């Protein structure tokens, strides 16, 4: 824990950092709440206030209130701690509801904001579910699990979960995004931004046509999950190419791409052209 009341040059000195505990191993999904609960209990008590009979500056004692302001950790830990789905899921962002299939959308004005009130209701519904199967179904629909932090009356995971600065800045993720993924690099010839690098090796027309033939032969009566699972087997490169070539959103990995193609075929009831 870092005390934000201290000035920046003192906050991160080892003697001013409080190590609450060390979690053994890597607890899966919501089981991290077993380790968060004791900490949340302390913060609930300090939110009401604790009276210290004497401090260095106040001989007659001091009433102290404390709140958890921010959660700062890498993307995996942040999402597990707050009950959100992973950064590769359909609902990948902590602050907006843009699906991962629209990952190529850089028009910030079009990103729908997430509603913390709704997210908290979804998390509570997950917590109150009567079985693991019901919890899995709810998570698939809402992408929310319960987090012990939700017990704090002031907690808002959308506003209080901050980006992972270590990977983004110190370890060069932003540099990788700009230079490699976006191609903003003196090594590459410039352009008008209309060319898109999918970040994959384009599959041969033979492989693409084989996948197209299978897609055209899909029977929607087989059930949504069975069809999507079947599509996932084609792999990211083939699915991404088919999405891109047919004007579909091509963000995400095989699972998200399979969902995109399934919805496209289901809604359109169309025949996909071969290469």
For each residue, the residues with C-beta under 8 A, 3 or more apart:
1: 17 18 20
2: 11 12 16 17
3: 6 11 16 18
4: 11 69
5:
6: 3 10 11 16
7: 10 11
8: 11 12
9:
10: 6 7 13 16
11: 2 3 4 6 7 8 16
12: 2 8 16 17
13: 10 16 17
14: 17
15:
16: 2 3 6 10 11 12 13
17: 1 2 12 13 14
18: 1 3
19: 22
20: 1 39
21: 35 39
22: 19
23: 26 27 32 35
24:
25:
26: 23
27: 23 31 32 34 35
28: 31
29: 32 80 145
30: 33 83 145 146 147
31: 27 28 34
32: 23 27 29 35 36 80 81
33: 30 36 37 146 147 148
34: 27 31 37
35: 21 23 27 32 38 39
36: 32 33 39 40 81 147 148 149
37: 33 34 40 41 148
38: 35 41 42
39: 20 21 35 36 42 43
40: 36 37 43 44 148 149 151 152
41: 37 38 44 45
42: 38 39 45 46
43: 39 40 46 47 66 67 68 152
44: 40 41 47 48 151 152
45: 41 42 48 50
46: 42 43 49 50 64 65 66 67
47: 43 44 65 66 67 152 153 154
48: 44 45 65
49: 46 63 64 65
50: 45 46 63 64 65 66
51: 61 62 63 64
52: 55 58 61 62 63 64
53: 61
54: 58 59 60 61
55: 52 58 61 62
56:
57: 62
58: 52 54 55 61 62
59: 54
60: 54
61: 51 52 53 54 55 58
62: 51 52 55 57 58
63: 49 50 51 52
64: 46 49 50 51 52
65: 46 47 48 49 50
66: 43 46 47 50
67: 43 46 47 152 154
68: 43 71 149 152 155 160
69: 4 160
70: 160 161 162
71: 68 78 81 82 149 157 160 161 162
72: 78 162 165
73: 77 78 81 164
74: 77 78 164 166 167
75: 78 79 86 87 164 167
76: 79 80 86 87
77: 73 74 80 81
78: 71 72 73 74 75 81 82 84 94 161 164
79: 75 76 82 83 84 85 86 87 94
80: 29 32 76 77 83
81: 32 36 71 73 77 78 147 149
82: 71 78 79 94 147 149 157 161
83: 30 79 80 123 126 144 145 146 147 149 150 157
84: 78 79 91 94 143 144 145 157 161
85: 79 89 90 91 92 139 143 144
86: 75 76 79 89 92
87: 75 76 79 92
88: 92 100 252 253
89: 85 86 92 100 143
90: 85 99 100 101 143 252 256 259
91: 84 85 97 99 100 143
92: 85 86 87 88 89 99 100 103 252
93: 96 97 98 111 114
94: 78 79 82 84 114 157 158 161
95: 113 114 158
96: 93 111 112 113 114
97: 91 93 111 112 113 114
98: 93 102 103 105 111 112
99: 90 91 92 102 249 251 256
100: 88 89 90 91 92 103 251 252 256
101: 90 248 249 250 251 252 256 257 259 260
102: 98 99 105 249 251
103: 92 98 100 249 251 252
104: 196 249 250 251
105: 98 102 110 111 249 251
106:
107: 110 111
108: 111
109:
110: 105 107
111: 93 96 97 98 105 107 108
112: 96 97 98
113: 95 96 97 158
114: 93 94 95 96 97 118 119 158
115: 118 119
116: 119 120 156 157 158 159
117: 120 121
118: 114 115 121 122
119: 114 115 116 122 123 142 144 157 158
120: 116 117 123 124 150
121: 117 118 124 125
122: 118 119 125 126 138 142 144
123: 83 119 120 126 127 144 145 146 147 150
124: 120 121 127 128 146 150
125: 121 122 128 129 138 142
126: 83 122 123 129 135 138 139 142 144 145 146
127: 123 124 146
128: 124 125
129: 125 126 134 135 138
130: 134
131: 134 135
132: 135 136
133: 136 137
134: 129 130 131 137 138
135: 126 129 131 132 138 139 145
136: 132 133 139 140
137: 133 134 140 141
138: 122 125 126 129 134 135 141 142 144
139: 85 126 135 136 142 143 144 145
140: 136 137 143
141: 137 138
142: 119 122 125 126 138 139
143: 84 85 89 90 91 139 140
144: 83 84 85 119 122 123 126 138 139
145: 29 30 83 84 123 126 135 139
146: 30 33 83 123 124 126 127 150
147: 30 33 36 81 82 83 123 150 157
148: 33 36 37 40 151
149: 36 40 68 71 81 82 83 152 155 157
150: 83 120 123 124 146 147 155 157
151: 40 44 148 155
152: 40 43 44 47 67 68 149 155
153: 47
154: 47 67
155: 68 149 150 151 152 160
156: 116 159 160
157: 71 82 83 84 94 116 119 147 149 150 160 161
158: 94 95 113 114 116 119 161
159: 116 156
160: 68 69 70 71 155 156 157
161: 70 71 78 82 84 94 157 158
162: 70 71 72 165
163: 168
164: 73 74 75 78 167 168
165: 72 162 168 169 170
166: 74 169 170 171
167: 74 75 164 170 171 173
168: 163 164 165 171 173 174
169: 165 166 173 174
170: 165 166 167
171: 166 167 168
172: 175 176
173: 167 168 169 176 177
174: 168 169 177 178
175: 172 178 179
176: 172 173 179 180 181
177: 173 174 180 181 182
178: 174 175 181 182 184 185
179: 175 176 182 183 184 185
180: 176 177 183 185
181: 176 177 178 197 199
182: 177 178 179
183: 179 180 188 197
184: 178 179
185: 178 179 180 188
186:
187:
188: 183 185
189:
190:
191: 194 195
192:
193:
194: 191
195: 191
196: 104 244
197: 181 183
198: 202 240 241 244 250
199: 181
200: 236 237 240 241
201: 237
202: 198 237 241
203: 207 208 237 238 241
204: 207 208
205: 208 209 275
206: 209 210
207: 203 204 210 211 238
208: 203 204 205 211 212 238 241 242 275
209: 205 206 212 213 274 275
210: 206 207 213 214
211: 207 208 214 215 234 238 239 242
212: 208 209 215 216 242 272 273 274 275
213: 209 210 216 217 274
214: 210 211 217 218 230 234
215: 211 212 218 231 242 261 265 272
216: 212 213 271 272
217: 213 214
218: 214 215 222 227 230 265
219: 222
220: 227 265 266
221:
222: 218 219 226 227 230
223: 226 227
224: 227 228 262
225: 228 229
226: 222 223 229 230
227: 218 220 222 223 224 230 231 262
228: 224 225 231 232 255 258 259 262
229: 225 226 232 233 258
230: 214 218 222 226 227 233
231: 215 227 228 234 239 257 258 261 262
232: 228 229 239 254 255 258
233: 229 230
234: 211 214 231 238 239 254 258
235: 238 239 254
236: 200 239 240 253 254 257
237: 200 201 202 203 240 241
238: 203 207 208 211 234 235 241 242
239: 211 231 232 234 235 236 242 243 254 257 258 261
240: 198 200 236 237 243 244 250 257
241: 198 200 202 203 208 237 238 244 245
242: 208 211 212 215 238 239 245 246 248 261 272
243: 239 240 246 248 249 250 257 260 261
244: 196 198 240 241 248 250
245: 241 242
246: 242 243 264 272
247:
248: 101 242 243 244 260 261 264
249: 99 101 102 103 104 105 243 260
250: 101 104 198 240 243 244 257 260
251: 99 100 101 102 103 104 105 256
252: 88 90 92 100 101 103 255 256 257 260
253: 88 236 256 257
254: 232 234 235 236 239 257 258
255: 228 232 252 258 259
256: 90 99 100 101 251 252 253 259 260
257: 101 231 236 239 240 243 250 252 253 254 260 261
258: 228 229 231 232 234 239 254 255 261 262
259: 90 101 228 255 256 262 263
260: 101 243 248 249 250 252 256 257 263 264
261: 215 231 239 242 243 248 257 258 264 265
262: 224 227 228 231 258 259 265 266
263: 259 260 266 267
264: 246 248 260 261 267 268 270
265: 215 218 220 261 262 268 269 270 272
266: 220 262 263 269
267: 263 264
268: 264 265
269: 265 266
270: 264 265
271: 216
272: 212 215 216 242 246 265
273: 212
274: 209 212 213
275: 205 208 209 212
